[in-house]
């Protein structure tokens, strides 16, 4: 097989329906950039008709210079009581300004009759009219045949008639959806084969949910039967038990089925992409996930570890570097050294494999990760750590003390936060400053800025774009460690820093200081 497979990512729409998944407006932009860099073909931004945040996303991405991906707006066919020209949903899809529009249509008789409450023939007509209208407005139209596999098993001729009507009306891809996620690979394969025989010229897609634990297997089964368009989400996020996991599907397609999906250099970024999206969604990366999980290529001391040292393929199904992961021997002091060298090279830092500072950095990274640090989503903190180990970065200031107080005045709901910092600048000058803010972290940031901006005016360019907090061990209750991830920007670049402590203020301070130090390193080099 050599057909190129289109990857259609729906993390920002279907994935965001997961119970604990939450993306801010800024998170969405970062996800779009990361998916585009990775080589995804289509990025679904959501339903502009029902989601103001999705409408904002389309407005913000309209002028983005995407290199690989096309944004897709998502919505339904026209309402049964509306003409296509007057339908609010179709108008919102057009107003989104995307070249690609994906609409879902009922392909199950039960859903047409009892959910949409229209006659079966009318459902086919409104599907065809919606596709044709969007096509007439210059849009590329993808049809998601909702509940297709269930509908096919209920009435195969009706389900096929919906596909045929949409294809005749101009849909460029017909996506077969296992919306309830309950079908098995053998069923998916058989039904996809039937569709290919019935519509041999039509490009077929697959969209599966994971309610039966078969979403990835079902997707691969459809591809092996001729599907050329694959829909899913990063890390399998989605409502109920989730969607098909693109972080498992993509390497399976490329490395197991030899189907081109992305460039090999892009595939090497898969683990980073997975962890970045997890951080932005405020989800904990699953260590046991195939390919990208921390434990995917981890071997504890013993026979397996010894075998892997001698021959990696003895207990690893692929070289982990192909997906940006690494072999980890938990009892070995050199595990992860290659990954560290590669990461340093990405930062433009030379590390000698056998140099003492390389070992020191690796041991420090291990130590911090054991404390709860996560550097996959905090490159700036990792870069500073490496530079400090090499003696190539000296601090631009020194903290002698900080104090943060929160006070509720006159029955205020939120109260007022105040932070005091004592900072020593180069040359021994001491700065004692006080800052107020909407919360303790905002107050701390303001106090630091007051102390530093006179000496380092470029810090006025820096803005905190996002602030995320994760409790690392909820069972420890109020004594649990907290990880804080801060995204900063100066209008030209963005960077991420991390801090960990049982005290959320200290964790926030660590991340804030790294953010400031990183900016000053970029603007002033070794000065300090």
C-alpha positions in Angstrom: 0.0 0.0 0.0 1.4 3.4 -0.9 -1.6 5.8 -0.8 -1.0 8.9 1.3 -3.4 9.1 4.3 -5.0 12.4 5.2 -5.1 13.0 8.9 -8.0 15.1 10.2 -7.6 16.2 13.8 -10.7 17.0 15.8 -9.0 17.6 19.2 -10.3 21.1 19.5 -13.9 20.0 18.9 -14.5 16.3 19.6 -11.5 16.1 21.9 -12.6 19.1 23.9 -15.8 17.3 24.8 -13.9 15.1 27.1 -15.1 15.6 30.7 -11.9 17.1 32.1 -10.4 18.6 28.9 -10.3 22.4 28.8 -8.6 24.6 26.3 -8.4 28.4 26.6 -8.4 30.6 23.5 -4.7 30.9 23.7 -4.3 27.1 24.1 -6.3 26.6 20.9 -3.9 28.7 18.9 -0.9 26.8 20.3 -2.6 23.5 19.4 -3.2 24.7 15.9 0.4 25.7 15.5 1.7 22.5 16.9 -0.6 20.3 14.7 0.4 22.3 11.6 4.1 21.9 12.4 3.6 18.2 12.9 2.1 17.9 9.4 -1.6 17.3 10.1 -3.8 17.7 7.0 -7.0 19.2 8.5 -7.6 20.8 11.9 -11.3 21.0 12.9 -11.9 24.1 15.0 -15.4 23.4 16.3 -18.9 24.5 15.6 -19.1 28.3 14.9 -22.9 28.2 15.2 -22.9 27.1 18.8 -19.6 28.0 20.2 -18.3 31.6 20.4 -14.8 30.3 21.2 -14.8 28.4 18.0 -15.9 31.4 16.1 -13.0 33.4 17.7 -10.6 30.6 16.7 -11.6 30.8 13.1 -11.2 34.6 13.1 -7.7 34.3 14.6 -6.5 31.5 12.3 -7.8 33.1 9.2 -4.6 35.0 8.6 -2.2 32.5 10.1 0.4 31.2 7.7 -0.3 27.5 8.1 2.3 25.4 6.2 0.6 21.9 6.2 -2.9 22.1 7.6 -6.3 23.5 6.5 -8.8 24.6 9.1 -12.2 23.0 8.9 -15.4 24.4 10.4 -17.9 21.8 11.6 -21.7 21.7 11.7 -24.8 19.9 10.8 -26.9 19.8 7.6 -29.6 22.4 7.3 -32.5 22.4 9.8 -35.6 20.5 8.4 -37.6 23.7 8.6 -35.0 26.0 6.9 -34.0 26.5 3.3 -30.3 26.3 2.8 -30.0 30.0 2.0 -31.6 30.9 5.3 -30.2 28.2 7.5 -28.4 29.7 10.5 -26.0 26.8 10.9 -24.9 26.8 7.2 -24.5 30.6 7.4 -22.2 30.3 10.4 -20.2 27.7 8.6 -19.7 30.1 5.7 -19.0 33.0 8.0 -16.1 31.0 9.5 -14.2 31.6 6.4 -12.6 28.2 6.1 -11.8 26.6 2.8 -13.0 23.2 4.2 -16.4 22.6 5.8 -17.4 19.3 7.5 -21.0 18.6 8.0 -22.6 15.6 9.8 -25.7 13.9 8.5 -27.9 11.2 9.9 -27.3 7.9 8.2 -29.2 5.8 10.7 -33.0 5.4 10.1 -33.6 5.4 13.8 -31.8 8.7 14.3 -33.5 10.3 11.3 -36.9 9.3 12.5 -36.6 9.7 16.3 -33.8 12.3 16.8 -34.1 14.5 13.7 -37.8 13.6 13.4 -38.0 13.7 9.6 -39.1 11.2 7.0 -36.2 9.1 5.7 -36.5 10.5 2.2 -36.4 14.1 3.6 -33.2 13.3 5.5 -31.5 12.3 2.3 -32.8 15.4 0.5 -31.6 17.8 3.2 -28.2 16.1 3.3 -27.8 16.5 -0.5 -29.1 20.1 -0.5 -26.7 21.1 2.3 -23.7 19.6 0.5 -24.6 21.2 -2.8 -25.2 24.6 -1.3 -21.9 24.7 0.5 -20.2 23.4 -2.7 -21.9 26.2 -4.7 -20.4 28.7 -2.2 -16.9 27.5 -3.1 -16.3 25.2 -0.1 -14.6 21.9 0.0 -17.1 19.6 1.8 -16.4 16.6 3.9 -19.4 14.6 5.0 -19.4 12.8 8.4 -22.0 10.1 8.2 -23.1 10.0 11.8 -23.9 6.6 13.3 -23.1 5.1 9.9 -22.1 1.6 11.1 -25.1 1.3 13.4 -27.3 2.6 10.6 -25.8 0.1 8.1 -26.5 -2.8 10.4 -30.1 -1.5 10.8 -30.7 -0.8 7.0 -27.7 -1.0 4.8 -29.4 0.3 1.7 -30.6 3.5 3.5 -27.2 4.2 5.0 -25.6 3.8 1.6 -28.2 6.0 0.0 -27.2 8.9 2.3 -23.6 8.5 1.2 -24.5 8.3 -2.4 -26.7 11.5 -2.2 -23.9 13.4 -0.5 -21.3 12.2 -3.0 -23.5 13.1 -6.0 -24.0 16.6 -4.5 -20.3 17.2 -4.3 -18.9 15.9 -1.0 -15.2 15.2 -1.6 -14.8 12.7 1.2 -17.3 10.4 2.9 -16.5 9.7 6.5 -17.9 6.6 8.0 -18.6 7.2 11.7 -18.8 4.7 14.6 -20.4 7.3 16.7 -21.3 5.1 19.6 -18.0 3.3 19.5 -19.4 -0.2 19.9 -18.4 -1.9 16.7 -15.6 -4.5 16.3 -12.8 -4.5 13.8 -14.3 -7.3 11.7 -17.5 -5.4 11.3 -15.7 -2.2 10.4 -13.7 -4.0 7.8 -16.6 -5.8 6.3 -18.8 -2.6 6.0 -16.0 -0.4 4.8 -15.3 -3.0 2.1 -19.0 -2.9 1.0 -18.9 0.9 0.8 -15.8 0.8 -1.3 -17.4 -1.7 -3.7 -20.6 0.4 -3.9 -18.8 3.8 -4.4 -15.4 2.9 -5.9 -14.5 6.4 -6.9 -15.4 8.1 -3.6 -12.6 8.8 -1.1 -13.6 7.1 2.1 -12.8 8.3 5.7 -13.1 6.7 9.1 -14.1 8.3 12.5 -14.3 6.0 15.5 -15.0 6.4 19.2 -13.5 4.1 21.9 -16.5 2.9 23.9 -15.6 -0.7 23.1 -11.9 -0.1 23.4 -11.4 -0.7 19.7 -11.2 2.8 18.2 -7.6 2.4 17.0 -8.1 -1.1 15.8 -11.3 -0.1 14.0 -9.5 2.8 12.3 -6.7 0.6 11.1 -9.2 -2.0 9.9 -10.9 0.6 7.8 -7.7 1.9 6.3 -6.7 -1.7 5.3 -10.0 -1.8 3.5 -9.3 1.4 1.5 -10.1 4.4 3.8 -7.8 7.2 2.9 -8.9 9.8 5.4 -8.5 9.3 9.2 -10.2 11.4 11.9 -9.2 11.3 15.5 -7.8 13.3 18.4 -4.4 13.8 20.1 -4.1 11.4 23.0 -7.6 10.0 22.2 -9.4 12.8 24.1 -13.1 12.9 23.7 -16.5 12.4 25.3 -17.3 9.3 27.2 -14.2 7.0 26.8 -12.7 9.1 24.0 -11.9 9.1 20.3 -9.4 7.2 18.2 -6.0 8.2 19.4 -3.9 9.8 16.6 -0.8 9.3 18.7 -1.2 5.6 18.2 -2.7 5.6 14.8 -0.2 7.8 13.0 2.9 5.7 13.9 1.0 2.5 13.2 0.1 3.7 9.7 3.6 5.0 8.9 5.8 2.4 10.6 3.6 -0.7 10.5 1.6 -0.3 7.3 4.3 1.7 5.4 1.7 4.4 4.6 3.1 7.9 4.2 1.4 10.3 6.7 4.0 12.9 7.9 7.7 13.4 7.3 10.0 11.2 9.4 11.4 14.3 11.0 7.9 15.4 11.9 7.1 11.9 13.3 10.0 12.3 15.7 8.0 15.2 17.3 5.1 12.9 18.2 5.9 12.5 21.8 6.5 16.2 22.3 3.2 16.9 20.6 1.3 14.5 22.8 2.7 15.9 26.0 2.3 19.5 24.8 -1.4 19.0 24.1 -1.8 17.2 27.4 -0.3 20.2 29.3 -2.5 22.6 27.4 -5.6 20.6 28.0 -4.6 20.4 31.7 -4.5 16.6 31.6 -1.9 14.3 33.0 0.0 12.5 30.2 -0.7 8.8 30.4 2.6 7.0 31.1 1.2 3.7 29.7 0.1 5.2 26.3 1.6 3.3 23.3 4.5 5.0 21.4 4.4 8.3 23.4 3.9 7.2 27.0 6.8 7.6 29.4 6.7 3.8 30.1 6.3 2.7 26.5 10.0 1.9 26.2 10.9 1.6 29.9 12.5 -1.6 31.2 13.1 -2.3 34.9 16.2 -4.0 36.1 16.4 -7.7 35.4 16.3 -10.0 32.4 14.4 -7.6 30.1 16.7 -4.7 30.8 19.7 -6.8 30.3 18.4 -8.1 27.0 17.5 -4.6 25.7 21.1 -3.4 26.5 22.4 -6.1 24.2 19.7 -5.9 21.5 17.1 -3.2 21.7 14.7 -5.0 19.4 14.5 -7.9 21.9 11.8 -6.0 23.8 11.0 -2.9 21.7 8.7 -3.1 18.7 10.2 0.0 17.1 13.2 2.3 17.8 11.6 4.8 20.2 13.5 7.7 18.6 11.3 7.4 15.6 8.5 8.9 17.6 10.6 11.1 19.8 10.6 8.8 22.8 13.5 7.0 24.4 14.5 3.8 25.9 14.7 4.0 29.7 16.5 1.4 31.8 15.4 2.4 35.3 18.6 1.1 36.9 21.0 2.7 34.3 22.7 6.0 34.9 23.1 6.6 31.2 19.5 6.1 30.2 18.1 9.1 28.3 21.6 10.6 27.5 21.0 10.5 23.7 17.7 12.3 24.1 19.3 15.0 26.3 22.1 15.5 23.7 19.5 15.8 21.0 17.4 18.3 23.0 20.5 20.4 23.7 21.4 20.4 20.0 17.8 21.7 19.3 18.6 24.6 21.7 21.9 25.3 19.9 23.9 24.0 22.9 26.8 21.6 22.5 27.0 18.8 25.0 29.8 16.3 25.0 28.4 12.8 25.6 31.1 12.0 28.1 31.6 15.4 29.7 30.9 15.7 33.5 28.3 18.4 32.9 26.3 16.1 30.6 26.1 13.5 33.4 25.3 16.3 35.9 22.4 17.6 33.7 21.0 14.2 33.2 21.1 13.4 36.9 19.5 16.8 37.7 16.7 16.2 35.2 16.1 12.8 36.7 16.1 14.3 40.2 13.6 17.0 39.3 11.3 14.7 37.4 11.2 12.5 40.4 10.0 15.6 42.3 7.2 16.1 39.8 8.8 18.4 37.2 7.7 17.8 33.6 10.0 19.4 31.0 8.2 18.2 27.9 6.0 21.3 28.1 8.7 23.6 29.6 11.6 23.9 27.1 12.8 27.2 28.5 13.3 25.7 32.0 15.2 22.8 30.5 17.4 25.0 28.4 18.3 27.1 31.5 19.1 24.0 33.5 21.5 22.8 30.8 23.1 26.3 30.5 23.6 26.5 34.3 25.2 23.0 34.4 27.7 24.2 31.7 28.4 27.4 33.5 27.0 29.4 30.6 24.3 31.2 32.5 24.5 33.2 35.6 21.5 34.6 37.4 20.5 38.2 36.6 19.3 38.7 40.2 19.1 37.0 43.6 16.1 36.6 45.8 16.7 37.3 49.5 13.1 36.9 50.5 9.5 37.1 49.5 6.2 37.4 51.3 2.6 37.0 49.9 -0.5 38.0 51.8 -4.2 37.6 50.8 -6.7 39.9 52.5 -10.5 40.1 52.2 -11.7 43.7 52.8 -15.2 44.8 53.6 -16.8 41.5 52.6 -15.2 41.4 49.1 -15.6 38.2 47.3 -12.1 37.8 45.8 -10.1 40.0 48.2 -6.8 41.7 47.5 -3.4 40.0 47.2 -0.1 41.7 48.1 3.5 40.5 47.5 6.8 41.8 48.8 10.2 40.8 47.4 13.7 41.5 48.4 16.0 41.3 45.3 19.7 41.8 44.9 20.8 43.2 41.5 24.3 42.9 40.0 26.7 45.1 41.9 25.0 44.4 45.2 22.1 46.9 44.8 19.1 45.8 46.9 15.5 46.3 45.8 12.6 46.0 48.2 9.3 46.2 46.3 5.6 45.6 46.9 3.0 44.7 44.3 -0.7 44.1 44.4 -2.7 41.9 42.1 -5.9 40.1 41.4 -4.4 37.0 43.0 -1.2 36.0 44.8 0.6 35.0 41.7 -0.3 38.2 39.9 0.8 40.2 42.9 4.1 38.3 43.0 4.7 38.9 39.3 4.0 42.7 39.8 6.4 42.9 42.7 9.1 41.2 40.7 8.5 43.5 37.7 8.8 46.6 39.9 12.1 45.4 41.3 13.6 44.4 37.9 12.3 46.6 35.1 14.4 49.6 36.0 17.5 47.6 35.4 16.1 45.3 32.7 13.6 47.4 30.7 13.1 44.7 28.1 11.0 42.9 30.7 8.2 45.4 30.0 7.7 43.5 26.7 7.0 40.2 28.5 3.5 39.1 29.2 2.2 36.0 30.9 0.0 34.3 28.3 -1.2 31.4 30.4 -0.9 29.9 33.9 -1.7 26.3 34.7 -1.7 24.4 38.0 -1.7 20.7 38.4 -2.0 18.8 41.7 0.4 15.9 41.4 -0.9 13.6 44.1 -4.5 14.4 45.0 -4.4 11.7 47.8 -1.9 13.9 49.7 -4.7 16.5 50.0 -3.4 19.9 51.1 0.1 18.6 51.4 0.2 17.5 47.7 2.9 18.8 45.4 1.8 21.4 42.9 3.2 21.8 39.4 2.9 25.3 37.8 3.3 25.8 34.1 3.7 29.3 32.8 3.6 30.4 29.1 5.2 33.8 28.4 5.5 35.9 25.3 7.4 39.1 24.3 5.4 39.5 21.1 8.1 37.9 19.1 8.5 34.5 20.7 6.8 32.3 23.3 8.4 30.1 25.9 7.2 27.8 28.7 8.6 27.4 32.2 7.8 25.1 35.2 8.0 25.1 39.0 7.1 22.4 41.5 6.6 22.7 45.3 4.1 21.7 48.0 3.6 25.5 48.2 1.8 26.9 45.2 3.4 30.3 45.7 6.9 28.9 45.6 6.1 26.7 42.6 4.7 29.8 40.8 7.8 31.9 41.8 10.1 29.2 40.3 8.3 29.3 37.0 8.1 33.1 37.1 11.9 33.4 37.7 12.7 31.0 34.9 10.5 33.0 32.6 12.3 36.2 33.4 15.7 34.6 33.3 15.0 33.1 29.9 14.0 36.4 28.5 17.1 38.1 29.9 19.3 35.3 28.6 17.9 35.7 25.1 18.4 39.5 25.2 21.7 39.8 27.2 23.5 36.5 26.7 26.1 35.8 29.4 25.7 39.2 31.1 24.6 38.8 34.7 
